[in-house]
Amino acid sequence: MTWGRMPSCAPVANRRWPGESGTRPKLATCATMLFSLASAFGQQSSLAPGGTHASQIKSLGVFFFWLLGIIFLIVIAIAVASIFQRGQSTQDEAAQRRLKTAIAGASVLTILILFGLVVVSVGVGKEISAPGGRGNELVVEVTGNQWWWFVRYLNDDPTRIVVTANELHIPVGRPVLIRGLSNDVIHSFWVPGLQGKRDLIPSRVTTQWIETNEPGRYRGQCAEFCGLQHAHMALWTVAEPESQFQQWIGTQLRPGAAPSDDLQQRGQEVFLSHACVLCHSIQGTTANGQVGPDLTHFGSRLSIAAGTLPNNKGNLAGWIADPQNIKPGTRMATVPLDPTDMQPLL
Ligand code: CUA
């Protein structure tokens, strides 16, 4: 099971991600999900690192696991052995001396091991937070909102600034500086396959470097409880070769495609004449709302409502018709629509 293709335990909408096959989740699957918690495998996993920083974090974790696991087994073995040796006299002087030496030795060894772990841990911490810029870095601003991610690709040329939401595209082999902000409460930006966590704090800028040499999709998740829909605050990171990334940037820079037939024309009219425009922008139209995600190239995105649902027409219809059913507490308004207007809008 991969977290990215996470089956749902809730009987709402179609939560199957593109490319996912197989049956609907059974009770056992849901139980496994509970046990795997932050997910140990798949597209959202610090044990399946794609990024250079995440690899270092994984190595540290594996080192801790084996070292402490072996120590645990030794301690248990000694405890069990001492049970079998119960009753043997420790009163004679030689036995007393041996016991004291063993206790002193174990104490010194414990201090040395703990000190060693601190040194290794601080070393890795320093390495993964060191500036990764080599003059070719990409700077992306990620702003946490209840409960979605605003993403802005900074550029010295204001006409080349790209704005998107709930999805991050990065080129492989190039360092990316994430400038983290928050519009409301504290969130935490965490793409386990690429890096550790970094809090997004109101009126502060926090930074994090990510870099990967492996193209692919990495699922990220808000890692700081930020309200009712904290769990539905996910973000896809798509790592792709430089040429593909530049192509994506080029597409994002263009205004939304103009309607090409009557149905699409009607859809645009529906969008522009309803409350949608109070919150959302679509470049190339008069929609200029700044409260919710920019919807200019929404069709190209992988998910709806910050990773809550795979992006397809059926899910989108459910989301627009009754957002509170899919994401209770969301700021997305339920806009009353004439039933005949839904299809053109989709
Ligand atoms: Cu944002 Cu939890």
Residues whose N, C-alpha, C, O or C-beta is under 5 A from the ligand:
A	BS01	CUA	H187 S188 C222 A223 E224 F225 C226 H230 M233
